[in-house]
Amino acid sequence: MSDTTVMETSSSDQSSAGSVPARPASPRPRGGRRVKLMVSRVDPWSAMKVGFLLSVAMGIAMVVMAAVLWALMSAMGVFDSINSLASQIIGDAAGQEFDIMDFLGFGRVLSLSVVIAVIDIVLMTALATLGAFLYNIVASLVGGLHLTLTDD
């Protein structure tokens, strides 16, 4: 995508061409080139692949975040504080001691976060593909997204 095309000729070519000398190359502008482009179509297959990979990365990050958050709360004694508060509120009238770890154990929290991550992967991949299809329909009606790119 050059602005001008410059052809250099040898001395033997100049003698046969007549009195037309070759033009010297013009210097490039210092600020860089500006190119106006239009995104007229997004490939749904590539949008699905990119959406899948990004959602897998986010799912892994979510599972790791849940594990770290649970370990941090356990180390700070949050679960013990909830157990003592629940014992004071409920009291021993029921004859059973309340333990929050029956509901919020590490295994349960991690397995729930994995299930949510898998659902998230499926939904985000489908939304990325649907978004590409919708963009293609809208771009065919209004002409697409116009971008201006500069070359440094």
C-alpha positions as CSV (number, residue, x, y, z in Angstrom):
1,M,0.0,0.0,0.0
2,S,2.6,2.5,-1.0
3,D,1.7,6.0,-2.1
4,T,3.9,6.2,-5.1
5,T,5.7,3.6,-7.3
6,V,9.2,4.5,-8.3
7,M,11.0,2.5,-11.0
8,E,14.7,2.9,-11.5
9,T,16.2,2.3,-14.9
10,S,19.8,1.5,-15.9
11,S,21.8,3.7,-18.2
12,S,21.2,1.4,-21.2
13,D,17.5,1.6,-20.6
14,Q,17.6,5.4,-20.4
15,S,19.2,5.7,-23.8
16,S,16.6,3.5,-25.4
17,A,13.7,5.2,-23.6
18,G,14.6,8.7,-24.8
19,S,14.9,11.8,-22.8
20,V,12.6,10.8,-19.8
21,P,14.8,10.6,-16.7
22,A,13.8,8.4,-13.7
23,R,12.2,10.3,-10.8
24,P,14.1,10.1,-7.5
25,A,12.3,8.5,-4.6
26,S,10.3,11.0,-2.6
27,P,11.0,11.1,1.2
28,R,8.4,9.5,3.5
29,P,6.5,11.9,5.7
30,R,7.7,12.0,9.3
31,G,4.4,11.6,11.0
32,G,3.7,8.2,9.6
33,R,0.9,7.1,7.2
34,R,-2.7,7.2,8.1
35,V,-4.8,4.5,6.7
36,K,-8.6,4.4,6.9
37,L,-10.0,0.9,7.0
38,M,-13.4,-0.6,7.4
39,V,-14.2,-3.9,9.2
40,S,-16.9,-5.2,7.0
41,R,-17.1,-8.8,8.2
42,V,-16.0,-10.9,11.2
43,D,-15.5,-14.6,10.6
44,P,-17.8,-16.5,13.1
45,W,-15.4,-19.5,13.2
46,S,-12.5,-17.3,14.4
47,A,-14.7,-15.4,16.8
48,M,-15.8,-18.8,18.3
49,K,-12.2,-20.0,18.7
50,V,-11.1,-16.7,20.3
51,G,-14.1,-16.6,22.5
52,F,-13.6,-20.2,23.6
53,L,-9.9,-19.6,24.5
54,L,-10.6,-16.4,26.4
55,S,-13.5,-18.0,28.3
56,V,-11.3,-21.0,29.2
57,A,-8.7,-18.6,30.5
58,M,-11.3,-16.8,32.5
59,G,-12.7,-20.1,33.9
60,I,-9.3,-21.2,35.1
61,A,-8.8,-17.8,36.7
62,M,-12.2,-18.1,38.4
63,V,-11.4,-21.5,39.9
64,V,-8.0,-20.4,41.1
65,M,-9.6,-17.2,42.6
66,A,-12.2,-19.2,44.4
67,A,-9.6,-21.6,45.9
68,V,-7.3,-18.7,47.0
69,L,-10.3,-16.7,48.5
70,W,-11.5,-19.8,50.4
71,A,-8.0,-20.4,51.8
72,L,-7.6,-16.8,52.7
73,M,-11.0,-16.7,54.5
74,S,-10.1,-20.0,56.3
75,A,-6.7,-18.7,57.4
76,M,-8.3,-15.5,58.7
77,G,-10.8,-17.5,60.8
78,V,-13.9,-16.3,59.1
79,F,-15.6,-19.7,59.1
80,D,-14.9,-20.1,62.9
81,S,-16.4,-16.7,63.6
82,I,-19.5,-17.7,61.6
83,N,-19.8,-21.0,63.5
84,S,-19.6,-19.2,66.9
85,L,-22.1,-16.6,65.8
86,A,-24.5,-19.3,64.6
87,S,-24.1,-21.2,67.9
88,Q,-25.0,-18.1,69.8
89,I,-28.0,-17.4,67.7
90,I,-29.4,-20.9,67.4
91,G,-28.3,-22.1,70.8
92,D,-28.0,-25.7,71.9
93,A,-31.8,-26.3,72.0
94,A,-31.7,-28.3,68.8
95,G,-29.1,-30.6,70.3
96,Q,-27.0,-30.4,67.1
97,E,-24.0,-28.1,66.7
98,F,-24.0,-26.0,63.6
99,D,-21.0,-26.3,61.3
100,I,-20.7,-24.0,58.3
101,M,-18.0,-26.3,56.8
102,D,-20.8,-28.8,56.1
103,F,-22.1,-26.3,53.5
104,L,-18.9,-24.4,52.5
105,G,-16.2,-27.0,52.5
106,F,-13.3,-26.6,50.2
107,G,-14.4,-29.5,48.0
108,R,-17.9,-28.1,47.6
109,V,-16.7,-24.6,46.8
110,L,-14.2,-25.8,44.3
111,S,-16.6,-28.1,42.5
112,L,-19.2,-25.4,42.4
113,S,-16.7,-23.0,40.9
114,V,-15.7,-25.6,38.3
115,V,-19.4,-26.1,37.3
116,I,-19.9,-22.4,37.0
117,A,-16.7,-22.1,34.9
118,V,-17.9,-24.8,32.5
119,I,-21.3,-23.1,32.1
120,D,-19.4,-19.8,31.6
121,I,-17.2,-21.3,28.9
122,V,-20.3,-22.6,26.9
123,L,-22.2,-19.4,27.2
124,M,-19.3,-17.0,26.4
125,T,-18.4,-19.1,23.3
126,A,-22.0,-19.1,22.1
127,L,-22.2,-15.3,22.7
128,A,-19.0,-14.6,20.8
129,T,-20.2,-16.6,17.8
130,L,-23.7,-15.0,17.9
131,G,-22.0,-11.6,18.2
132,A,-20.0,-12.3,15.1
133,F,-23.2,-13.3,13.2
134,L,-25.0,-10.2,14.4
135,Y,-22.1,-7.9,13.5
136,N,-22.1,-9.3,10.0
137,I,-25.8,-8.7,9.6
138,V,-25.5,-5.1,10.9
139,A,-22.4,-4.4,8.9
140,S,-24.1,-5.5,5.7
141,L,-26.8,-2.9,6.5
142,V,-24.8,0.1,7.6
143,G,-21.4,-0.6,6.2
144,G,-19.3,-1.8,9.1
145,L,-16.9,-0.3,11.6
146,H,-14.6,2.4,10.2
147,L,-11.1,2.6,11.7
148,T,-8.1,4.9,11.2
149,L,-4.7,3.3,11.7
150,T,-1.4,5.1,11.7
151,D,2.1,3.7,10.9
152,D,4.8,4.8,13.4
